[in-house]
Amino acid sequence: MPAVMSGGTAGVDGGGRSLDCRSFWKAGASETPSAPIREFHDALETGDFDRARVHPKFLHTNATSHKWAFGAISELLDNAVDEICNGATFIKVDKSTNTKDNSPMLVFQDDGGGMDPEGVRQCMSLGFSTKKSKTTIGQYGNGFKTSTMRLGADAIVFTRAIRENNVTLSIGLLSYTFLRRTMKDDIVVPMLDFVVQDGQIAPLVYGSQGDWDSSLKIILDWSPFSSKEELLQQFEDMDSHGTKVLIYNLWMNDDGLLELDFDDDDEDILLRDQGQNSGASTKVQKEIIQQHISHRLRFSLR
C-alpha cells in the first residue's frame, strides 16, 4: 500500500479535540462536553439549500448499520470503483499521521472525476436538497456517512473536479467530535471551495466572506491541519481530478486499543479483535484456522 502525504505541523497541540469515549459501540451514549464553543454560524443556513434538522447522534446511530469495520471500508472502495466511468485508474488505502496528536489516520484516495462544490455537499450533508426537488435525507445515498463514521469519529474530504472547463477544489469536514464537544443540536458540515484561474487558487465564496472565514476557522480547529496552506497541500499529489478522504480519531476497542491494527503487518491493515477470536480449542487447531483463507478474510484487509 503506497505511502500518501500527511499534513499538519509537528508539535501543534490537539488537546480537547477528541471524544471522551473512543469505543464505537459506546460513543452514542450521552456525554458532557468540556465547554460549549460558540464559533460557527452555518453558511448553509443562508445558502442555496433547504435544510432538515438532524441531531448529531444520528451520525453514530446511522453508522451502526456496519457491524463489521471492513464492511465500512468496502463501502468507500465501492465509491472509488464507481468512478472508473469518470476516469479512475487507482485507489490507495493507507495509514497517515495526524501530526497534531501523532495519532493514525486512515486514507482513501482515487483519481476519479472528483466532486464539484454542489457534489461534495450532496455527498457529505444530511437533510439537504436542491430547491427544485424539495426532498431530503437519502436522496444522494447514505454510504459515505455510514462508512466514515463507523471507522472514526471524524472525516475530512479533499476533492478536485473539472466541470465545463472550471477547475474547483473543495474541502468538507464531517466531525462527530466537533458536533458533540460543542453541543450542537443539528448536524453542521463546514465546507470550503476554491477555484483555479490562470494557475492561481482563489477562494470561491457562495454565501458571505464571513461565512467562508468561519468555515475555515472550524476546519483548522477541528481537523489535522493548522493553516489554509496545509489544507491546500493535500491537493498536491492529485492530478487534474480526484478525491482524498482522511478519517481520524479512529475508534478503539474495549481495551483502549485501536480497532484497526496498523503495526503487526507493514503491508496490511488488520482487525485487531477478529484476528484473535478463531474459536479453536487447541494450539494446533488455532494455527490451522488462522492460516485458512476463510479466517484471514475476517481480519485482513489485504
C-alpha positions as CSV (number, residue, x, y, z in Angstrom):
1,M,0.0,0.0,0.0
2,P,1.8,3.1,-1.2
3,A,2.5,6.0,1.2
4,V,0.5,9.1,1.0
5,M,1.2,12.6,2.0
6,S,0.3,13.6,5.5
7,G,-0.5,17.2,6.6
8,G,-0.1,19.3,9.7
9,T,2.6,20.9,11.7
10,A,4.6,18.9,14.2
11,G,4.1,19.8,17.8
12,V,0.7,21.5,17.4
13,D,-1.5,20.9,20.5
14,G,-4.6,18.9,19.6
15,G,-5.9,18.7,23.1
16,G,-9.6,18.6,23.6
17,R,-10.2,17.6,20.0
18,S,-11.3,14.0,20.7
19,L,-14.3,12.4,22.3
20,D,-14.3,11.2,25.9
21,C,-15.4,7.8,24.7
22,R,-13.4,6.4,21.8
23,S,-15.2,3.0,21.6
24,F,-17.6,3.0,18.7
25,W,-20.3,0.9,20.3
26,K,-20.4,3.1,23.4
27,A,-19.9,6.5,21.7
28,G,-23.6,7.0,21.1
29,A,-24.3,7.4,24.8
30,S,-24.8,11.0,26.2
31,E,-21.6,12.8,27.0
32,T,-20.8,16.0,28.9
33,P,-18.6,18.2,26.6
34,S,-15.8,20.2,28.1
35,A,-17.4,23.5,27.4
36,P,-19.7,24.9,24.8
37,I,-17.9,26.8,22.0
38,R,-19.9,29.3,20.0
39,E,-17.7,29.5,17.0
40,F,-19.7,28.6,13.9
41,H,-22.6,30.1,12.1
42,D,-23.7,27.7,9.4
43,A,-23.1,29.2,6.0
44,L,-25.7,26.9,4.5
45,E,-28.4,28.4,6.7
46,T,-28.5,31.3,4.2
47,G,-27.2,29.4,1.2
48,D,-28.9,27.8,-1.8
49,F,-30.1,24.7,0.0
50,D,-33.1,23.8,2.1
51,R,-32.3,22.0,5.4
52,A,-33.9,19.4,7.6
53,R,-32.8,19.4,11.2
54,V,-30.9,16.2,12.2
55,H,-29.4,15.7,15.6
56,P,-25.6,14.8,15.6
57,K,-26.4,11.5,17.4
58,F,-27.9,10.3,14.1
59,L,-24.4,10.1,12.6
60,H,-23.5,7.5,15.1
61,T,-26.8,5.6,15.0
62,N,-26.7,5.6,11.3
63,A,-23.2,4.1,11.2
64,T,-24.2,1.1,13.4
65,S,-25.5,-0.4,10.1
66,H,-21.9,-1.5,9.7
67,K,-21.2,-4.1,12.4
68,W,-18.0,-5.2,10.6
69,A,-15.4,-2.4,10.1
70,F,-14.3,-3.9,6.8
71,G,-17.8,-3.5,5.5
72,A,-17.4,0.2,6.0
73,I,-14.1,0.2,4.2
74,S,-15.7,-1.8,1.3
75,E,-18.3,0.9,1.0
76,L,-15.6,3.5,0.4
77,L,-13.9,1.3,-2.0
78,D,-17.1,0.9,-3.9
79,N,-17.4,4.6,-4.3
80,A,-14.0,4.7,-5.9
81,V,-14.8,1.8,-8.2
82,D,-17.9,3.7,-9.3
83,E,-15.5,6.4,-10.5
84,I,-14.0,4.2,-13.2
85,C,-16.5,5.5,-15.6
86,N,-15.1,9.0,-14.8
87,G,-11.5,8.0,-15.5
88,A,-10.4,6.5,-12.2
89,T,-7.4,4.2,-12.5
90,F,-6.4,3.5,-8.9
91,I,-7.4,3.7,-5.3
92,K,-4.9,4.0,-2.4
93,V,-5.8,2.8,1.1
94,D,-3.1,3.6,3.6
95,K,-2.2,5.0,7.0
96,S,-1.1,8.5,7.6
97,T,-0.4,10.5,10.8
98,N,-2.3,13.3,12.4
99,T,0.7,15.5,13.4
100,K,-1.4,17.5,15.9
101,D,-1.5,14.5,18.2
102,N,0.6,11.9,16.4
103,S,-2.4,9.5,16.0
104,P,-3.0,7.4,12.9
105,M,-5.4,8.3,10.2
106,L,-7.0,6.1,7.5
107,V,-6.5,7.4,4.0
108,F,-8.6,6.7,0.8
109,Q,-7.6,8.4,-2.4
110,D,-8.6,7.9,-6.0
111,D,-8.1,9.7,-9.3
112,G,-11.8,9.7,-10.4
113,G,-13.8,12.6,-11.6
114,G,-13.9,14.3,-8.2
115,M,-16.8,16.4,-6.9
116,D,-17.7,20.0,-7.7
117,P,-19.0,22.2,-4.8
118,E,-22.5,21.0,-5.2
119,G,-21.5,17.4,-5.5
120,V,-19.4,17.4,-2.3
121,R,-22.3,18.9,-0.4
122,Q,-24.6,16.2,-1.7
123,C,-22.1,13.6,-0.6
124,M,-21.4,14.9,2.9
125,S,-24.6,16.6,4.1
126,L,-27.7,15.1,5.7
127,G,-31.1,16.6,5.1
128,F,-30.1,18.8,2.2
129,S,-31.7,19.1,-1.2
130,T,-31.8,21.5,-4.1
131,K,-34.8,23.9,-4.0
132,K,-36.1,22.2,-7.2
133,S,-36.7,18.8,-5.7
134,K,-37.5,19.5,-2.0
135,T,-36.6,16.0,-0.9
136,T,-34.3,15.4,2.0
137,I,-32.4,12.5,3.6
138,G,-31.5,9.7,1.3
139,Q,-31.6,11.5,-2.0
140,Y,-27.9,11.3,-2.5
141,G,-27.1,8.0,-0.8
142,N,-26.0,7.2,2.7
143,G,-22.9,5.2,2.2
144,F,-20.3,7.9,2.8
145,K,-21.7,9.0,6.1
146,T,-22.2,5.4,7.5
147,S,-18.8,4.2,6.4
148,T,-16.7,7.1,7.6
149,M,-18.4,7.4,10.9
150,R,-18.1,3.7,11.5
151,L,-14.3,3.8,11.1
152,G,-13.6,7.0,13.0
153,A,-15.3,10.0,14.7
154,D,-14.1,12.5,12.1
155,A,-13.5,12.7,8.4
156,I,-12.2,15.4,6.1
157,V,-12.6,15.3,2.3
158,F,-10.5,16.9,-0.4
159,T,-11.8,16.8,-3.9
160,R,-10.7,18.4,-7.2
161,A,-13.0,18.5,-10.2
162,I,-13.3,19.9,-13.7
163,R,-16.7,20.8,-14.9
164,E,-17.2,22.8,-18.2
165,N,-13.6,24.0,-18.0
166,N,-14.0,25.2,-14.5
167,V,-11.5,23.7,-12.0
168,T,-12.6,23.7,-8.4
169,L,-11.1,22.5,-5.2
170,S,-13.5,21.6,-2.3
171,I,-12.9,20.7,1.3
172,G,-15.5,19.3,3.7
173,L,-15.4,18.3,7.3
174,L,-17.8,15.8,8.9
175,S,-16.8,15.8,12.5
176,Y,-18.8,13.9,15.2
177,T,-16.2,15.2,17.7
178,F,-16.9,18.9,16.8
179,L,-20.6,18.4,16.9
180,R,-20.6,16.7,20.3
181,R,-17.9,18.7,22.0
182,T,-19.6,22.0,21.0
183,M,-23.1,20.6,22.0
184,K,-24.6,21.2,18.6
185,D,-28.2,20.0,18.3
186,D,-28.0,20.0,14.5
187,I,-25.5,18.5,12.0
188,V,-23.3,21.2,10.7
189,V,-20.8,20.4,7.9
190,P,-18.3,23.2,7.2
191,M,-17.2,23.5,3.6
192,L,-14.5,25.4,1.7
193,D,-14.4,25.9,-2.0
194,F,-11.6,27.3,-4.2
195,V,-11.4,28.0,-8.0
196,V,-8.3,27.7,-10.1
197,Q,-7.9,30.6,-12.5
198,D,-4.8,31.3,-14.6
199,G,-2.9,28.8,-12.4
200,Q,-3.8,30.7,-9.2
201,I,-6.0,29.3,-6.4
202,A,-8.6,31.7,-5.1
203,P,-11.5,31.3,-2.5
204,L,-14.9,30.6,-4.1
205,V,-17.5,32.2,-1.9
206,Y,-21.1,31.2,-2.2
207,G,-22.5,33.0,0.9
208,S,-20.6,35.8,2.6
209,Q,-16.9,36.1,3.2
210,G,-17.7,35.9,6.9
211,D,-19.3,32.5,6.4
212,W,-16.3,31.3,4.4
213,D,-13.9,32.6,7.1
214,S,-16.0,30.9,9.8
215,S,-15.8,27.5,8.0
216,L,-12.0,27.9,7.6
217,K,-11.6,28.5,11.3
218,I,-13.7,25.5,12.3
219,I,-11.9,23.2,9.9
220,L,-8.5,24.4,11.2
221,D,-9.6,24.0,14.8
222,W,-11.1,20.5,14.4
223,S,-9.0,18.9,11.6
224,P,-5.4,17.6,11.5
225,F,-4.4,20.8,9.7
226,S,-3.3,24.2,11.1
227,S,-3.4,26.5,8.2
228,K,-5.0,27.1,4.8
229,E,-1.7,26.4,3.2
230,E,-1.6,22.9,4.8
231,L,-5.1,22.2,3.6
232,L,-4.1,23.1,0.0
233,Q,-1.0,20.9,0.2
234,Q,-3.3,17.9,0.3
235,F,-4.2,18.6,-3.4
236,E,-0.5,18.5,-4.5
237,D,-0.5,14.7,-5.0
238,M,-3.7,14.8,-7.1
239,D,-3.6,15.1,-10.8
240,S,-6.3,17.2,-12.6
241,H,-9.1,15.5,-10.7
242,G,-9.7,13.1,-7.8
243,T,-10.8,12.7,-4.2
244,K,-9.0,12.1,-0.9
245,V,-10.7,11.1,2.3
246,L,-8.9,11.2,5.7
247,I,-10.6,9.5,8.6
248,Y,-9.1,10.3,12.1
249,N,-9.9,9.9,15.7
250,L,-10.2,6.2,14.8
251,W,-12.4,4.0,17.0
252,M,-10.9,1.8,19.7
253,N,-11.9,-1.5,21.3
254,D,-13.0,-2.0,24.9
255,D,-9.3,-2.4,25.9
256,G,-8.4,1.0,24.6
257,L,-6.5,-0.2,21.6
258,L,-7.3,0.9,18.0
259,E,-9.9,-1.3,16.3
260,L,-7.7,-1.3,13.2
261,D,-4.2,-2.7,13.7
262,F,-1.6,-1.0,11.5
263,D,1.5,-2.3,13.3
264,D,1.6,-6.1,13.1
265,D,2.0,-6.2,9.3
266,D,3.6,-3.4,7.3
267,E,1.7,-4.4,4.2
268,D,-1.7,-4.9,5.6
269,I,-4.4,-3.4,7.9
270,L,-5.8,-5.9,10.3
271,L,-8.9,-6.0,12.5
272,R,-7.5,-6.5,16.0
273,D,-10.3,-8.4,17.7
274,Q,-11.4,-10.5,14.7
275,G,-7.9,-12.0,14.4
276,Q,-7.8,-13.2,18.0
277,N,-11.2,-14.9,18.0
278,S,-10.6,-18.1,16.0
279,G,-12.9,-20.3,18.0
280,A,-10.2,-23.1,18.3
281,S,-9.8,-25.2,21.4
282,T,-6.1,-26.2,20.9
283,K,-3.0,-24.5,19.8
284,V,-2.7,-26.7,16.7
285,Q,-6.4,-26.1,15.7
286,K,-5.8,-22.4,16.2
287,E,-2.8,-22.3,13.9
288,I,-4.7,-24.2,11.2
289,I,-7.7,-22.0,11.4
290,Q,-5.7,-18.8,11.5
291,Q,-3.9,-19.7,8.3
292,H,-7.0,-20.6,6.4
293,I,-8.2,-18.0,3.8
294,S,-11.7,-18.1,5.2
295,H,-10.4,-16.9,8.6
296,R,-8.0,-14.4,7.2
297,L,-10.7,-12.7,5.2
298,R,-12.4,-11.7,8.5
299,F,-9.5,-9.7,9.8
300,S,-7.0,-9.0,6.9
301,L,-7.8,-6.1,4.6
302,R,-5.2,-7.3,2.1
